[in-house]
Amino acid sequence: MIVRSVRASDLPALIDLARSTGTGLTTLPANEARLAYRVGRAEKTFAGEAEPVSYTHLTLPTKA
């Protein structure tokens, strides 16, 4: 399995995944605004643009 950082273009699929998991997966909320915020923070973190206090690492499995 290959893991990569999340991108803004992943947001629609990430929202679909969150909605399909139900309420049991609290680390992946089915809330578009919250997920968009987390994806944005993760992008800034991986780009080296985030302040250390706000680092967010959000990764996804991907096909080779």
C-alpha positions in Angstrom: 0.0 0.0 0.0 1.2 3.5 -0.8 0.2 6.4 1.4 0.2 10.0 0.3 -0.9 13.4 1.7 -4.4 14.5 1.1 -5.2 17.1 -1.5 -8.2 19.5 -1.9 -9.3 17.5 -5.0 -9.8 14.5 -2.6 -12.5 16.3 -0.6 -15.6 15.0 -2.4 -14.4 11.4 -2.1 -13.4 11.9 1.5 -16.8 13.3 2.3 -18.5 10.3 0.7 -16.3 8.0 2.7 -17.1 9.8 6.0 -20.8 9.6 5.3 -20.6 5.9 4.5 -18.9 5.1 7.8 -21.7 6.3 10.0 -21.2 7.9 13.4 -18.7 5.4 14.8 -15.6 6.9 13.1 -15.1 10.1 15.0 -11.7 10.9 13.4 -13.4 11.3 10.0 -16.5 13.5 10.6 -19.2 13.6 8.0 -19.1 17.4 8.1 -17.9 19.1 4.9 -16.8 22.3 6.5 -14.7 20.4 9.1 -13.1 18.1 6.5 -12.4 21.0 4.2 -10.6 22.8 7.1 -8.6 19.7 8.0 -7.6 19.1 4.4 -6.5 22.8 4.1 -4.4 22.5 7.2 -2.9 19.2 6.0 -1.9 20.8 2.7 -0.3 23.7 4.5 1.6 21.3 6.8 2.9 19.2 4.0 3.9 22.3 2.1 5.9 23.6 5.1 3.5 26.6 5.5 1.9 25.7 8.8 2.9 26.9 12.2 4.2 24.0 14.2 1.4 24.4 16.8 -1.2 23.7 14.0 0.4 20.8 12.1 -2.1 18.4 10.7 -1.1 15.3 8.8 -4.0 13.7 6.9 -3.0 10.8 4.6 -4.8 8.5 2.3 -4.1 5.1 0.9 -3.7 5.1 -2.9 -3.0 2.7 -5.7 0.5 2.6 -7.2 
